[in-house]
Amino acid sequence: MRLSCFKKKLIEQILAECNGCFNYIDDIVIFARNENELAKKEARVFKALADYNVVLNEYKCIFRARELVFLGHRLFDRGIAPSIDKVEAIKSLDNLQTQRKYEIFGASILCRQIYS
């Protein structure tokens, strides 16, 4: 098993009882409706990590962000959207000239998101 896969599974197991968060490998995103709920979820996540002696690198952490770009998506209070730079990159592709090619390209991205 590759190390990144092992990290992902380990963090998933550590956070199994923590609602309102998800992880990708060793990145953790905590989401909540308000500050009070966020504080409770953060405390739960920090306790779970401490129970397994997982140490966070404070220089790589972003706390209480209202908006965040994560894995090519913009996460914010109204939902999820593609990051602007990813959309611009797709728009600038010269070899996607016909509508059919755009449709095929969009379908392949959608399939990757669903089955990833």
Summary of the structure (lengths in Angstrom):
residues: 116
radius of gyration: 17.6
end to end distance: 17.4
largest distance: 54.6
contacts: 229
relative contact order: 0.08
helix: 47%
strand: 17%
